[in-house]
Amino acid sequence: MAEPPHPLPTPPSPPFPKSGDALLVVDVQNDFLPGGSLAVPAGEQVVSALNRYIARFIEADLPVFATRDWHPPDHCSFAQKGGPWPPHCVAGTPGAAFAPALDLPPGTIVVSKADTAEQDAYSGFQGTDLADRLRAQGVRRLFIGGLATDYCVLNTVQDALAAGFAVVLLTDAIRPVDVKPGDGDRALAAMAEAGAVPAAQEGG
Ligand SMILES: [Zn+2]
């Protein structure tokens, strides 16, 4: 694999999760993985990384949340409706299902977003009760990974910080679309600037 022109420094290992922490897995759905209708390059690489974090949270008996795009067939983000994307993550279809290799535990709290034709939502907080559900569980800090760095991860992280949650950004568990080269790196910089703390497991 080619080195990026300006490699970013490897972030430190994430802290071990403790009371008040939750893991938030963003949109790890089949349509965003290789073979899907809106595949993120190397998107499958987030699955094994996320599984290691999921195991830590299960071991610590801490909550795991997962957001998903959950669109009607005539969703406004789809090209035939004038939107920017091919049809993807239509509610109830295999493309909208979580990646089969993702080890989400039985108690995972699933948050569906952009589930009406008129509204899109890159952020898991937009038009959902995610913030309330996190607060109901006593969550104060989120460990966030998933797809894609420059869209739903970026917007979810920004909204989490704006809602008063601390954020550990799991940089080994995210991948960008990079519609424009550098979008992913710019998103990383924007999230760090907003107060997210980047972290990655060694070798991740
Ligand atoms: Zn979507």
Residues whose N, C-alpha, C, O or C-beta is under 5 A from the ligand:
A	BS01	ZN	D69
